[in-house]
Amino acid sequence: MSPCELPALLSSLLLAQAAPAEPSSSEPASPPAAEAEEEPSSSPLESLVSRLKPEGGVDFYYGYNFNRPADGANFIPGTGTTGKRDNAFSINLASLGLSLDPAPVGLHVLVGIGTAMEVVHAAEPVGTAIGPQVWRYLQQASLSYAHGPLTLEAGVYPSHIGLETFQSQANWTYTRSWMGELSPYYQTGLKGTWKFSDAWSAQLHLLNGWQTIGENNRGKALGTQVAYSGDRLSASFNTFIGEEGSGDATGLRLFGDLVATYKVTDAFSVSGTTDVGTQHRPGQDAALWYAAGLNARVQIAKPVAVAARAEVFHDRDGLISGTAQRLVEGTVTLEVKPAEHLVLKLEARHDRSTADVFGGSETTAEGTPVPRRNQTLVVGGATAYF
């Protein structure tokens, strides 16, 4: 190489080092700036709406009472949250609501109409801003907060007492037991639930009273529950203690309720319930009532099941049912579920009392039904829900 050619070679090498390198074929080129940006996260409002769950249903029935009661009412006054009307097509319950699982805050609002709603609020105390007319459409309205094993709920929410629920499709039979009718379906106050494990839990309730939204005395009530839920056996022991009644009739009520369900096989289950209650009465002996019931359910085929119930309810002093009596009932129910959210039930039921409490076809001079000691019902119900 001649001396004249050396500067030109050095200049060429320097220019080659300064030029940007071409991307390797094994490394993809960087994406455009617009593609590299993350998608914007949903707003808090959008997240809340996505968690809301609508719910509701329509429970339609026809009932026939062989007593042919003159007033068209089945069961005893203040009861009959299913199949209340005789010889009539009727809506037992049409409900609509929204729920939000606590994460950590939740809510549950459910309203309804129908004969069940009229019956269940009939005993609400009447006063300023309280009474059956004020709350007649309300099934549930509660707020909840969850943190670890603790869940708090405040407002109007389902009772912790008993085997049966207010929704017909969730029960083995269509009509409800006397223990269900004569104990709370709902309660108002504050509930704390603590989960010890997947199987064991406990509840503590501070309540206005025994199935009341309004308050009619200065006292409050306490409720408790200890519950176990296993693969085959589920059981709970529930209590209530509080002042009930108003004025001079106020007295301390003590109540205990034991419920157990056992899945004998995948197709056959049994359940048992026993209740006992007592209430102080000023100037009188304490009132006493107790009851026991046995239920069984057999899944014959995937859409077809048969359930049966036998029960005795002894109201020694008439405090709970309105008449000193012993009620005995037997029920057989055929259930067909032709679709996922449709339940059809056909039921035969016989009730007997030691007192004349059921409506008859004959009337007194005042036009009220002459009572009888028994009634036999056939009820068909259809419930569609979501």
C-alpha positions as a Markdown table, in Angstrom:
| # | Residue | x | y | z |
|---|---|---|---|---|
| 1 | Met | 0.0 | 0.0 | 0.0 |
| 2 | Ser | 1.4 | 3.4 | -1.0 |
| 3 | Pro | 1.6 | 6.2 | 1.5 |
| 4 | Cys | -1.0 | 8.1 | -0.6 |
| 5 | Glu | -3.6 | 5.4 | -0.1 |
| 6 | Leu | -3.3 | 5.1 | 3.8 |
| 7 | Pro | -5.4 | 8.2 | 4.7 |
| 8 | Ala | -8.2 | 7.1 | 2.5 |
| 9 | Leu | -8.3 | 3.6 | 4.1 |
| 10 | Leu | -8.4 | 5.1 | 7.7 |
| 11 | Ser | -11.2 | 7.4 | 6.7 |
| 12 | Ser | -13.2 | 4.5 | 5.3 |
| 13 | Leu | -12.8 | 2.4 | 8.5 |
| 14 | Leu | -13.9 | 5.3 | 10.8 |
| 15 | Leu | -17.1 | 5.9 | 8.8 |
| 16 | Ala | -18.0 | 2.2 | 9.0 |
| 17 | Gln | -17.7 | 2.2 | 12.8 |
| 18 | Ala | -19.9 | 5.3 | 13.2 |
| 19 | Ala | -22.8 | 4.0 | 11.1 |
| 20 | Pro | -25.8 | 2.3 | 13.0 |
| 21 | Ala | -25.9 | -1.5 | 12.9 |
| 22 | Glu | -28.7 | -3.3 | 11.1 |
| 23 | Pro | -31.1 | -5.2 | 13.3 |
| 24 | Ser | -30.3 | -9.0 | 13.7 |
| 25 | Ser | -32.7 | -11.3 | 11.9 |
| 26 | Ser | -33.0 | -13.3 | 15.2 |
| 27 | Glu | -34.2 | -10.2 | 17.2 |
| 28 | Pro | -37.5 | -8.6 | 16.4 |
| 29 | Ala | -37.6 | -4.9 | 15.8 |
| 30 | Ser | -39.0 | -2.8 | 18.6 |
| 31 | Pro | -42.8 | -2.3 | 18.3 |
| 32 | Pro | -44.2 | 1.1 | 17.4 |
| 33 | Ala | -44.7 | 3.4 | 20.4 |
| 34 | Ala | -48.5 | 3.1 | 20.1 |
| 35 | Glu | -48.4 | -0.7 | 20.3 |
| 36 | Ala | -46.0 | -0.7 | 23.3 |
| 37 | Glu | -48.4 | 1.2 | 25.5 |
| 38 | Glu | -50.5 | -0.9 | 28.0 |
| 39 | Glu | -54.3 | -0.9 | 27.6 |
| 40 | Pro | -56.0 | 1.5 | 30.1 |
| 41 | Ser | -57.4 | -0.2 | 33.2 |
| 42 | Ser | -61.2 | -0.2 | 33.8 |
| 43 | Ser | -62.6 | 2.6 | 36.0 |
| 44 | Pro | -63.8 | 1.9 | 39.5 |
| 45 | Leu | -67.4 | 2.3 | 38.3 |
| 46 | Glu | -67.0 | -0.2 | 35.5 |
| 47 | Ser | -65.4 | -2.7 | 38.0 |
| 48 | Leu | -68.4 | -2.2 | 40.4 |
| 49 | Val | -71.0 | -2.7 | 37.6 |
| 50 | Ser | -69.2 | -5.9 | 36.4 |
| 51 | Arg | -69.6 | -7.4 | 40.0 |
| 52 | Leu | -73.3 | -6.7 | 40.3 |
| 53 | Lys | -75.5 | -9.8 | 40.1 |
| 54 | Pro | -79.2 | -9.5 | 39.2 |
| 55 | Glu | -81.6 | -12.0 | 40.7 |
| 56 | Gly | -85.3 | -12.6 | 40.8 |
| 57 | Gly | -88.1 | -14.9 | 39.9 |
| 58 | Val | -91.8 | -15.6 | 39.8 |
| 59 | Asp | -93.6 | -18.2 | 42.0 |
| 60 | Phe | -97.0 | -19.0 | 40.6 |
| 61 | Tyr | -99.5 | -21.5 | 42.2 |
| 62 | Tyr | -102.9 | -23.0 | 42.4 |
| 63 | Gly | -104.2 | -24.4 | 45.6 |
| 64 | Tyr | -107.4 | -26.4 | 46.5 |
| 65 | Asn | -108.6 | -26.8 | 50.0 |
| 66 | Phe | -111.1 | -29.6 | 50.6 |
| 67 | Asn | -112.6 | -27.6 | 53.4 |
| 68 | Arg | -113.6 | -25.0 | 50.8 |
| 69 | Pro | -113.0 | -22.1 | 53.4 |
| 70 | Ala | -115.6 | -19.4 | 53.1 |
| 71 | Asp | -113.0 | -16.6 | 53.2 |
| 72 | Gly | -110.7 | -18.4 | 50.7 |
| 73 | Ala | -107.8 | -18.5 | 53.1 |
| 74 | Asn | -105.7 | -21.6 | 53.8 |
| 75 | Phe | -103.8 | -22.1 | 57.1 |
| 76 | Ile | -104.3 | -20.2 | 60.3 |
| 77 | Pro | -104.2 | -16.3 | 60.5 |
| 78 | Gly | -100.7 | -14.9 | 60.2 |
| 79 | Thr | -99.3 | -18.0 | 58.4 |
| 80 | Gly | -99.3 | -19.3 | 54.8 |
| 81 | Thr | -96.3 | -17.8 | 53.1 |
| 82 | Thr | -97.0 | -20.4 | 50.3 |
| 83 | Gly | -100.4 | -21.4 | 48.9 |
| 84 | Lys | -102.4 | -18.9 | 51.0 |
| 85 | Arg | -105.4 | -18.7 | 48.7 |
| 86 | Asp | -107.9 | -21.5 | 48.1 |
| 87 | Asn | -109.3 | -22.4 | 44.6 |
| 88 | Ala | -107.4 | -19.5 | 42.9 |
| 89 | Phe | -104.5 | -19.0 | 40.5 |
| 90 | Ser | -102.2 | -16.6 | 42.3 |
| 91 | Ile | -98.7 | -15.2 | 42.6 |
| 92 | Asn | -97.0 | -16.4 | 45.7 |
| 93 | Leu | -93.9 | -14.3 | 45.2 |
| 94 | Ala | -92.5 | -12.2 | 42.3 |
| 95 | Ser | -89.1 | -10.7 | 43.3 |
| 96 | Leu | -86.3 | -8.7 | 41.7 |
| 97 | Gly | -83.0 | -7.5 | 43.2 |
| 98 | Leu | -79.3 | -7.0 | 42.9 |
| 99 | Ser | -76.4 | -8.3 | 45.0 |
| 100 | Leu | -72.7 | -7.5 | 45.2 |
| 101 | Asp | -70.4 | -9.9 | 47.0 |
| 102 | Pro | -68.2 | -8.1 | 49.6 |
| 103 | Ala | -64.8 | -7.3 | 48.2 |
| 104 | Pro | -64.5 | -6.0 | 50.8 |
| 105 | Val | -67.8 | -4.0 | 50.7 |
| 106 | Gly | -71.0 | -5.6 | 49.4 |
| 107 | Leu | -74.8 | -5.2 | 49.3 |
| 108 | His | -78.0 | -7.1 | 48.7 |
| 109 | Val | -81.3 | -5.5 | 47.8 |
| 110 | Leu | -84.4 | -7.6 | 47.0 |
| 111 | Val | -88.0 | -6.5 | 46.7 |
| 112 | Gly | -91.2 | -8.6 | 46.0 |
| 113 | Ile | -94.9 | -8.7 | 45.7 |
| 114 | Gly | -97.5 | -11.5 | 46.1 |
| 115 | Thr | -99.5 | -13.3 | 48.8 |
| 116 | Ala | -96.2 | -14.4 | 50.6 |
| 117 | Met | -95.2 | -10.7 | 51.1 |
| 118 | Glu | -98.6 | -9.8 | 52.5 |
| 119 | Val | -98.4 | -12.7 | 55.1 |
| 120 | Val | -94.8 | -12.4 | 56.1 |
| 121 | His | -95.1 | -8.7 | 57.1 |
| 122 | Ala | -98.5 | -9.0 | 58.8 |
| 123 | Ala | -97.1 | -9.0 | 62.3 |
| 124 | Glu | -94.9 | -5.9 | 61.9 |
| 125 | Pro | -95.6 | -3.4 | 64.8 |
| 126 | Val | -97.6 | -0.4 | 63.7 |
| 127 | Gly | -96.3 | 3.1 | 64.5 |
| 128 | Thr | -94.6 | 6.2 | 63.1 |
| 129 | Ala | -92.7 | 5.2 | 60.0 |
| 130 | Ile | -93.1 | 1.5 | 60.8 |
| 131 | Gly | -95.8 | -1.1 | 60.0 |
| 132 | Pro | -96.8 | -3.7 | 57.3 |
| 133 | Gln | -97.6 | -0.9 | 54.8 |
| 134 | Val | -94.2 | 0.7 | 55.1 |
| 135 | Trp | -92.2 | -2.5 | 54.5 |
| 136 | Arg | -94.7 | -4.6 | 52.5 |
| 137 | Tyr | -92.4 | -4.9 | 49.4 |
| 138 | Leu | -89.1 | -5.5 | 51.1 |
| 139 | Gln | -87.4 | -8.9 | 51.3 |
| 140 | Gln | -83.9 | -7.8 | 52.0 |
| 141 | Ala | -81.8 | -4.6 | 52.1 |
| 142 | Ser | -78.3 | -5.1 | 53.7 |
| 143 | Leu | -74.7 | -3.9 | 53.5 |
| 144 | Ser | -71.8 | -6.2 | 54.2 |
| 145 | Tyr | -68.1 | -5.9 | 54.8 |
| 146 | Ala | -65.6 | -8.8 | 54.7 |
| 147 | His | -62.0 | -9.0 | 56.1 |
| 148 | Gly | -60.3 | -12.3 | 56.3 |
| 149 | Pro | -62.5 | -14.8 | 58.2 |
| 150 | Leu | -64.9 | -12.1 | 59.5 |
| 151 | Thr | -67.9 | -10.9 | 57.6 |
| 152 | Leu | -70.2 | -8.1 | 58.9 |
| 153 | Glu | -73.8 | -7.5 | 57.6 |
| 154 | Ala | -76.2 | -4.8 | 58.6 |
| 155 | Gly | -79.8 | -4.1 | 57.6 |
| 156 | Val | -82.7 | -6.5 | 56.8 |
| 157 | Tyr | -81.5 | -10.0 | 56.0 |
| 158 | Pro | -82.7 | -13.6 | 56.1 |
| 159 | Ser | -83.1 | -15.2 | 59.5 |
| 160 | His | -80.4 | -17.6 | 60.9 |
| 161 | Ile | -83.2 | -19.8 | 62.3 |
| 162 | Gly | -84.7 | -22.9 | 60.7 |
| 163 | Leu | -84.3 | -25.3 | 57.8 |
| 164 | Glu | -86.5 | -23.6 | 55.1 |
| 165 | Thr | -86.0 | -20.4 | 53.2 |
| 166 | Phe | -88.4 | -17.8 | 51.9 |
| 167 | Gln | -87.7 | -18.9 | 48.2 |
| 168 | Ser | -89.9 | -21.9 | 47.3 |
| 169 | Gln | -87.4 | -23.4 | 44.8 |
| 170 | Ala | -84.8 | -23.8 | 47.5 |
| 171 | Asn | -87.0 | -26.0 | 49.8 |
| 172 | Trp | -87.7 | -29.7 | 49.4 |
| 173 | Thr | -91.5 | -29.1 | 49.7 |
| 174 | Tyr | -93.7 | -26.3 | 48.3 |
| 175 | Thr | -95.6 | -25.3 | 51.4 |
| 176 | Arg | -93.5 | -24.7 | 54.5 |
| 177 | Ser | -93.6 | -26.4 | 57.9 |
| 178 | Trp | -95.3 | -24.9 | 61.0 |
| 179 | Met | -91.8 | -24.5 | 62.5 |
| 180 | Gly | -90.9 | -22.4 | 59.4 |
| 181 | Glu | -94.2 | -20.4 | 59.5 |
| 182 | Leu | -94.0 | -19.7 | 63.3 |
| 183 | Ser | -90.3 | -18.6 | 63.4 |
| 184 | Pro | -88.6 | -15.7 | 61.7 |
| 185 | Tyr | -88.0 | -15.5 | 58.0 |
| 186 | Tyr | -86.1 | -12.2 | 58.2 |
| 187 | Gln | -84.5 | -10.1 | 60.9 |
| 188 | Thr | -83.2 | -6.6 | 61.3 |
| 189 | Gly | -79.9 | -5.6 | 62.9 |
| 190 | Leu | -76.2 | -6.4 | 62.7 |
| 191 | Lys | -74.7 | -9.8 | 62.0 |
| 192 | Gly | -71.1 | -11.0 | 62.5 |
| 193 | Thr | -69.9 | -14.3 | 60.9 |
| 194 | Trp | -66.6 | -15.8 | 61.7 |
| 195 | Lys | -65.3 | -18.8 | 59.6 |
| 196 | Phe | -63.0 | -21.0 | 61.7 |
| 197 | Ser | -62.4 | -23.3 | 58.7 |
| 198 | Asp | -64.1 | -24.5 | 55.5 |
| 199 | Ala | -66.5 | -26.6 | 57.7 |
| 200 | Trp | -67.0 | -24.6 | 60.9 |
| 201 | Ser | -68.5 | -21.1 | 61.4 |
| 202 | Ala | -70.2 | -19.0 | 64.1 |
| 203 | Gln | -72.6 | -16.0 | 64.0 |
| 204 | Leu | -73.6 | -13.3 | 66.5 |
| 205 | His | -76.6 | -11.1 | 65.9 |
| 206 | Leu | -77.8 | -7.9 | 67.5 |
| 207 | Leu | -81.5 | -7.5 | 66.5 |
| 208 | Asn | -84.6 | -5.4 | 66.8 |
| 209 | Gly | -86.6 | -8.5 | 67.6 |
| 210 | Trp | -88.4 | -11.6 | 66.4 |
| 211 | Gln | -89.1 | -11.0 | 62.6 |
| 212 | Thr | -89.6 | -7.3 | 62.9 |
| 213 | Ile | -88.1 | -4.4 | 61.0 |
| 214 | Gly | -89.8 | -1.8 | 63.3 |
| 215 | Glu | -89.2 | -1.8 | 67.0 |
| 216 | Asn | -92.1 | -1.8 | 69.5 |
| 217 | Asn | -90.2 | -1.9 | 72.8 |
| 218 | Arg | -86.9 | -0.6 | 74.4 |
| 219 | Gly | -85.2 | -3.9 | 74.4 |
| 220 | Lys | -82.9 | -5.5 | 71.8 |
| 221 | Ala | -82.3 | -9.2 | 71.1 |
| 222 | Leu | -79.3 | -11.4 | 70.6 |
| 223 | Gly | -79.0 | -14.3 | 68.2 |
| 224 | Thr | -76.3 | -16.9 | 67.9 |
| 225 | Gln | -75.4 | -19.7 | 65.5 |
| 226 | Val | -72.8 | -22.5 | 65.5 |
| 227 | Ala | -72.7 | -24.3 | 62.2 |
| 228 | Tyr | -70.9 | -27.3 | 60.6 |
| 229 | Ser | -71.0 | -28.0 | 56.9 |
| 230 | Gly | -69.3 | -31.2 | 55.6 |
| 231 | Asp | -69.5 | -33.4 | 52.5 |
| 232 | Arg | -72.4 | -35.4 | 53.9 |
| 233 | Leu | -73.5 | -33.8 | 57.1 |
| 234 | Ser | -74.5 | -30.2 | 57.8 |
| 235 | Ala | -75.9 | -29.0 | 61.1 |
| 236 | Ser | -76.5 | -25.8 | 63.0 |
| 237 | Phe | -77.6 | -24.8 | 66.5 |
| 238 | Asn | -79.4 | -21.4 | 66.6 |
| 239 | Thr | -80.6 | -19.3 | 69.5 |
| 240 | Phe | -82.6 | -16.2 | 70.2 |
| 241 | Ile | -82.9 | -14.2 | 73.4 |
| 242 | Gly | -84.6 | -10.8 | 73.8 |
| 243 | Glu | -87.5 | -8.8 | 75.0 |
| 244 | Glu | -90.7 | -9.4 | 72.9 |
| 245 | Gly | -94.1 | -7.8 | 73.0 |
| 246 | Ser | -95.1 | -4.2 | 74.0 |
| 247 | Gly | -96.4 | -2.4 | 77.0 |
| 248 | Asp | -97.4 | -4.5 | 79.9 |
| 249 | Ala | -97.1 | -7.7 | 77.8 |
| 250 | Thr | -93.4 | -7.4 | 77.3 |
| 251 | Gly | -91.3 | -10.4 | 78.4 |
| 252 | Leu | -88.0 | -12.1 | 77.9 |
| 253 | Arg | -88.1 | -14.8 | 75.1 |
| 254 | Leu | -85.6 | -17.7 | 75.0 |
| 255 | Phe | -85.5 | -19.9 | 71.9 |
| 256 | Gly | -83.4 | -22.7 | 70.6 |
| 257 | Asp | -83.4 | -24.4 | 67.2 |
| 258 | Leu | -81.4 | -27.4 | 66.0 |
| 259 | Val | -81.2 | -28.3 | 62.3 |
| 260 | Ala | -79.4 | -31.2 | 60.7 |
| 261 | Thr | -79.2 | -32.6 | 57.1 |
| 262 | Tyr | -77.5 | -35.8 | 56.2 |
| 263 | Lys | -76.8 | -37.0 | 52.6 |
| 264 | Val | -77.2 | -40.8 | 52.9 |
| 265 | Thr | -76.4 | -41.3 | 49.2 |
| 266 | Asp | -76.1 | -39.1 | 46.2 |
| 267 | Ala | -79.8 | -39.6 | 45.6 |
| 268 | Phe | -81.2 | -39.8 | 49.2 |
| 269 | Ser | -81.1 | -37.2 | 51.9 |
| 270 | Val | -82.8 | -36.7 | 55.3 |
| 271 | Ser | -83.1 | -33.8 | 57.6 |
| 272 | Gly | -84.4 | -33.2 | 61.1 |
| 273 | Thr | -85.4 | -30.0 | 63.0 |
| 274 | Thr | -86.3 | -29.5 | 66.7 |
| 275 | Asp | -87.4 | -26.2 | 68.4 |
| 276 | Val | -88.1 | -25.2 | 71.9 |
| 277 | Gly | -89.1 | -21.7 | 73.2 |
| 278 | Thr | -90.3 | -20.0 | 76.3 |
| 279 | Gln | -91.4 | -16.4 | 77.1 |
| 280 | His | -91.9 | -14.6 | 80.4 |
| 281 | Arg | -95.5 | -13.2 | 80.9 |
| 282 | Pro | -96.1 | -10.6 | 83.6 |
| 283 | Gly | -98.5 | -12.0 | 86.2 |
| 284 | Gln | -98.7 | -15.4 | 84.5 |
| 285 | Asp | -96.7 | -18.6 | 84.1 |
| 286 | Ala | -94.1 | -18.5 | 81.3 |
| 287 | Ala | -95.4 | -19.6 | 77.9 |
| 288 | Leu | -93.9 | -22.7 | 76.4 |
| 289 | Trp | -93.8 | -24.1 | 72.8 |
| 290 | Tyr | -91.8 | -26.9 | 71.2 |
| 291 | Ala | -91.8 | -28.8 | 67.9 |
| 292 | Ala | -90.0 | -31.5 | 65.9 |
| 293 | Gly | -90.0 | -32.4 | 62.2 |
| 294 | Leu | -88.5 | -35.0 | 59.9 |
| 295 | Asn | -87.9 | -34.6 | 56.2 |
| 296 | Ala | -86.7 | -37.0 | 53.4 |
| 297 | Arg | -86.0 | -36.4 | 49.7 |
| 298 | Val | -85.2 | -39.0 | 47.0 |
| 299 | Gln | -83.9 | -38.0 | 43.6 |
| 300 | Ile | -85.6 | -40.6 | 41.3 |
| 301 | Ala | -84.0 | -39.3 | 38.1 |
| 302 | Lys | -82.1 | -36.2 | 37.1 |
| 303 | Pro | -85.2 | -34.0 | 36.7 |
| 304 | Val | -87.6 | -35.8 | 39.2 |
| 305 | Ala | -87.6 | -36.0 | 43.0 |
| 306 | Val | -90.0 | -36.9 | 45.7 |
| 307 | Ala | -90.0 | -35.3 | 49.2 |
| 308 | Ala | -92.0 | -36.1 | 52.4 |
| 309 | Arg | -92.3 | -34.2 | 55.7 |
| 310 | Ala | -93.9 | -35.1 | 59.1 |
| 311 | Glu | -94.1 | -32.6 | 61.9 |
| 312 | Val | -95.7 | -31.8 | 65.3 |
| 313 | Phe | -95.9 | -28.4 | 66.8 |
| 314 | His | -97.1 | -28.0 | 70.4 |
| 315 | Asp | -98.1 | -24.4 | 71.4 |
| 316 | Arg | -99.1 | -25.0 | 75.0 |
| 317 | Asp | -100.2 | -21.5 | 75.8 |
| 318 | Gly | -101.1 | -20.2 | 72.4 |
| 319 | Leu | -98.4 | -17.4 | 72.4 |
| 320 | Ile | -96.9 | -18.3 | 69.0 |
| 321 | Ser | -99.9 | -19.6 | 67.0 |
| 322 | Gly | -102.6 | -17.5 | 68.7 |
| 323 | Thr | -104.4 | -20.6 | 70.1 |
| 324 | Ala | -103.4 | -23.2 | 72.7 |
| 325 | Gln | -103.1 | -26.3 | 70.4 |
| 326 | Arg | -101.0 | -29.1 | 69.0 |
| 327 | Leu | -100.6 | -29.0 | 65.3 |
| 328 | Val | -99.7 | -32.1 | 63.3 |
| 329 | Glu | -99.0 | -32.2 | 59.5 |
| 330 | Gly | -97.9 | -34.5 | 56.8 |
| 331 | Thr | -96.8 | -33.5 | 53.3 |
| 332 | Val | -95.7 | -35.3 | 50.1 |
| 333 | Thr | -94.2 | -33.4 | 47.2 |
| 334 | Leu | -93.4 | -34.4 | 43.6 |
| 335 | Glu | -90.8 | -32.2 | 42.1 |
| 336 | Val | -89.9 | -31.9 | 38.4 |
| 337 | Lys | -87.1 | -29.7 | 37.1 |
| 338 | Pro | -87.5 | -29.6 | 33.3 |
| 339 | Ala | -85.0 | -26.8 | 32.8 |
| 340 | Glu | -82.1 | -25.3 | 34.9 |
| 341 | His | -84.1 | -22.4 | 36.2 |
| 342 | Leu | -87.6 | -23.8 | 36.4 |
| 343 | Val | -89.0 | -25.9 | 39.2 |
| 344 | Leu | -92.5 | -27.5 | 39.2 |
| 345 | Lys | -94.0 | -29.0 | 42.4 |
| 346 | Leu | -97.2 | -30.9 | 43.0 |
| 347 | Glu | -98.1 | -31.4 | 46.7 |
| 348 | Ala | -100.6 | -33.0 | 49.0 |
| 349 | Arg | -100.8 | -31.9 | 52.6 |
| 350 | His | -102.9 | -32.7 | 55.6 |
| 351 | Asp | -103.0 | -30.6 | 58.8 |
| 352 | Arg | -104.7 | -31.5 | 62.1 |
| 353 | Ser | -105.1 | -29.5 | 65.3 |
| 354 | Thr | -106.4 | -30.1 | 68.8 |
| 355 | Ala | -108.4 | -26.8 | 68.4 |
| 356 | Asp | -110.8 | -25.5 | 65.8 |
| 357 | Val | -108.5 | -23.2 | 63.8 |
| 358 | Phe | -108.9 | -24.0 | 60.1 |
| 359 | Gly | -111.5 | -22.3 | 58.0 |
| 360 | Gly | -114.6 | -24.2 | 56.9 |
| 361 | Ser | -117.3 | -23.7 | 54.2 |
| 362 | Glu | -120.1 | -22.8 | 56.6 |
| 363 | Thr | -120.3 | -19.3 | 58.1 |
| 364 | Thr | -121.5 | -17.8 | 61.4 |
| 365 | Ala | -124.2 | -15.1 | 61.6 |
| 366 | Glu | -121.4 | -12.6 | 61.3 |
| 367 | Gly | -120.2 | -14.1 | 58.0 |
| 368 | Thr | -117.0 | -15.6 | 59.4 |
| 369 | Pro | -116.1 | -19.2 | 58.5 |
| 370 | Val | -117.0 | -21.9 | 61.1 |
| 371 | Pro | -113.6 | -23.3 | 62.1 |
| 372 | Arg | -112.6 | -26.9 | 61.8 |
| 373 | Arg | -109.9 | -29.0 | 63.3 |
| 374 | Asn | -108.3 | -30.2 | 60.1 |
| 375 | Gln | -107.6 | -29.3 | 56.5 |
| 376 | Thr | -106.4 | -31.1 | 53.4 |
| 377 | Leu | -104.7 | -29.2 | 50.5 |
| 378 | Val | -103.5 | -30.0 | 47.0 |
| 379 | Val | -101.2 | -27.3 | 45.7 |
| 380 | Gly | -99.4 | -27.0 | 42.4 |
| 381 | Gly | -96.5 | -24.5 | 42.1 |
| 382 | Ala | -94.2 | -23.3 | 39.3 |
| 383 | Thr | -91.2 | -21.2 | 40.0 |
| 384 | Ala | -88.9 | -19.7 | 37.4 |
| 385 | Tyr | -85.9 | -17.8 | 38.7 |
| 386 | Phe | -82.5 | -16.4 | 37.7 |
